[in-house]
């Protein structure tokens, strides 16, 4: 994927959906969650998002629940 002069790669949700063999609606829902958990943010016009973090396990409810469960097992 090529980046523009701002260093942003652009790809449509439809293209992502086709690559993953899922619906565009499914991709849009995942994007909303990624924005909610601070993993990505909109970075301009259509199809532009910036990745902010890739370690969602440490920053999502599922990851936090898992950590809490491990702590419970250890204590």
Phi, psi and omega in degrees: 000135183266144178261150177275190183294340176272359182080020182252130174267135181244133176210141183281155176298326178296318178296319178297315179301317179296320179296324183266356181059046175229175180280158176295326178299319179297319179295316180300318178297318179294321177299318179300319178293319179298322176293315181302321182269009175074022180276326179222164172216155176294138185235030179139212183291185182322143173064020181243117177225148178247133177281126181257326178204151180244356182264060183298334180302324180275353186228023178232159179303321181296315178297318180293321177297317180298316178299318178296321179295318178297319178298319178298318181293326184283327184270000000 
